[in-house]
Amino acid sequence: MAHQSHQGYRDRSHAGAALGMALAAELPAGEYTVLGLLRGGVPIAAEVARSLDATLGALAVRKLGVPSNPEIAFGAIASYGASSGRYLNPEIHRRALRYFGESALETLETAATRELMSLAEQFKPFAPPLQGRHVILCDDGIATGATMMAALDLVWRLKPGMVVVAAPVAPSELVQNLAYPADRVVIDMVPGDFRAVGAYYQDFGPVEREEVLRLLRAAGN
């Protein structure tokens, strides 16, 4: 379910607390595992896990950006424990292939995979088992949906009982697209004229590795 637009968030902690309240109101009672997409999704997931008294974990993702404009994703890759997932946006990937050629995209994906594996290795201790679990995937916002689709591809292969996609902000058309691969989509704010995710935060600075580790260790699971 999506909620109406409001003024936005002070920072990721504020956004996570708002999303946690929305999820607590909408989801049936039960035991949940909340996974933050590394790195910006972890402060959101930490607040959500606190609201739901849930297990907290982290899932590594890397966007595959078009060479001339990295913000436009032709796909994304994900890694969790020993498993990996991949998503390609058919239309953008086809255009990028035609314009840049296969070898340029392969080179880019090889570099992104190396970064992803390094990130996944750092956070391997925070990958609780997902089989049969009710899983909530959290990010700090969804713009193109590519990283969330890669995360969904990966998580479904680990045989969870249910998967919920949750984010503080996303455009309305994406909410509908994600409703097919997820059991439920909960977005706190769906602006009518969606801009970049960072436009809805007063503080949207990068989330450092140390901050992520602190949040995951504080959760103690």
Secondary structure as UniProt FT lines:
FT   HELIX           12..26
FT   STRAND          32..38
FT   TURN            39..40
FT   HELIX           41..52
FT   STRAND          55..66
FT   TURN            67..68
FT   STRAND          69..80
FT   TURN            81..82
FT   STRAND          83..88
FT   HELIX           90..100
FT   HELIX           102..122
FT   HELIX           124..126
FT   TURN            131..132
FT   STRAND          134..138
FT   HELIX           146..157
FT   STRAND          162..169
FT   HELIX           172..178
FT   TURN            179..181
FT   STRAND          184..189
FT   TURN            192..193
FT   HELIX           197..200
FT   HELIX           209..219
//
